[in-house]
Amino acid sequence: MTEQSPTATGGANDGGATPTPGPRPGPRPGGPSPAALARKVAPRPTPAADPRVARGSDPSQWGRVDETGAVFVRTGDGERQVGSWQAGAPEEGLAHFGLRFDDLAAEVALLETRLESHPQDARKTRASAEALAEQIPTAAAVGDLDSLAARLTAVIERSTEVEAAARQRKDEQRAAAIARKEALASEAEEIGASSTQWKVAGDRLRDILEEWKTIRGIDRKTDDALWKRFSKAREAFNRRRGSHFAELDRNRASVKRVKEELVERAEALSGSTDWNDTATAFRKLMDEWKAAGRAPREADDALWKRFKAAQDFFFDARHAAAAERDAEFEANAEAKEALLAEFEGRIDPAADLAAARSALRDLQSRWEEIGKVPRDKMGRLEGRIRALEKAVADAADTEWRRTDPEARARAGQFWDRVRDFEEQAAKADAAGKIRDAESARAQAAQWREWAEAAEKAVDTR
């Protein structure tokens, strides 16, 4: 490779030419240097951060310019002429060809960095390194060309390992992406086939779709097949959900008709004053309302307002009637309190049973005329009148038992039995039947106890 310029030439000198004055070394004609292009394509670390970039190397260590202007570089294969310098001092010529070496070093450093930062492009990096390595033996540059060649060899060898590792990572990432999409497709198929949690399942399918969009790195054929599974599952779910809500709409129309009938029945009952039966009827209507289900929302709300208004109208009327009744019952309770206070002092069956009976009949007649009392006072008031009734009844019963001729006759019969057994005992003694006599006397003693108890009971009545 030779490079011509007005002031420097590459290749062997034709001998004996005297250096001619010319412009000082500068950028090569035709555009920016490779180093400038490298810096433009990919920002490079500073020399201090990346020792592989040999910026500002000393070309005098690797080459020379002889008295004829020929420029030489030293490599492991010996000394090789790389051009000629006719533009000025030899040092300036070495600096010019040293800059060319710096450009090559920058390109090598760029390949080394790209291999590490873009392992997926290892094959392209290797091809670039191989092409650059072919230029090193004939490069018109002065510097450590052997070092650059060794670094390029290392890049070429390392690129094979990097490419294999990148391929493995890519395969692993592809397998993981496929596995994840297969799992998402399976979940979507399960949802599409059986889920009836329409809101939750629909939200989950949307989440699956968003995650699906983020999963990449799968070949087109596999990705298309997985997408068909997911799309089919989602469509199945949407069809089932659409059918469900269509059926729900039909059912709600039927429910609307049922609830309209319930409202009409409730409104017909609302003016009834048959409090107990109508309250029972309203409870049954409410049970039917709950069992009917839901009508379309707006219609359901409007029908409920009508139903509730009819129900409230009846129960408000019943409560008002109950309040009026309670006020009446409270007055009745006060009247019965006064009645009891009057008769509790007059009814004394122990002193005069006939007068007590007459007073009790008067009390009972006036008691019934007064009427009902509040439920919470009923027990106490009823208890007081029942106590008076029991006292009179007990006194009458005691009087009857005390004067009962049948009771006295039963006591006389007991004494007759006593006398019979005593006669049997006497006869047994006379006949020498000791055992029979003892048995008869024991029977007589037993009947005597019973006769005395009967007489005592009659006397104490």
Secondary structure, 3 states (H helix, E strand, C coil): CCCECCCEECCCCCCCCCCCCCCCCCCCCCCCCHHHHHHHHCCCCCCCCCCCCCCCCCHHHCEEECCCCEEEEEECCEEEEEEEECCCCHHHHHHHHHHHHHHHHHHHHHHHHHHHHCHHHHHHHHHHHHHHHHHHHHCCCCCCHHHHHHHHHHHHHHHHHHHHHHHHHHHHHHHHHHHHHHHHHHHHHHHHHHCCCHHHHHHHHHHHHHHHHHCCCCCHHHHHHHHHHHHHHHHHHHHHHHHHHHHHHHHHHHHHHHHHHHHHHHHHHCCCCCHHHHHHHHHHHHHHHHHHCCCCHHHHHHHHHHHHHHHHHHHHHHHHHHHHHHHHHHHHHHHHHHHHHHHHCCCCCCCCHHHHHHHHHHHHHHHHHHCCCCHHHHHHHHHHHHHHHHHHHHHHHHHHHHCCHHHHHHHHHHHHHHHHHHHHHHHHHHCCCHHHHHHHHHHHHHHHHHHHHHHHHHHCC
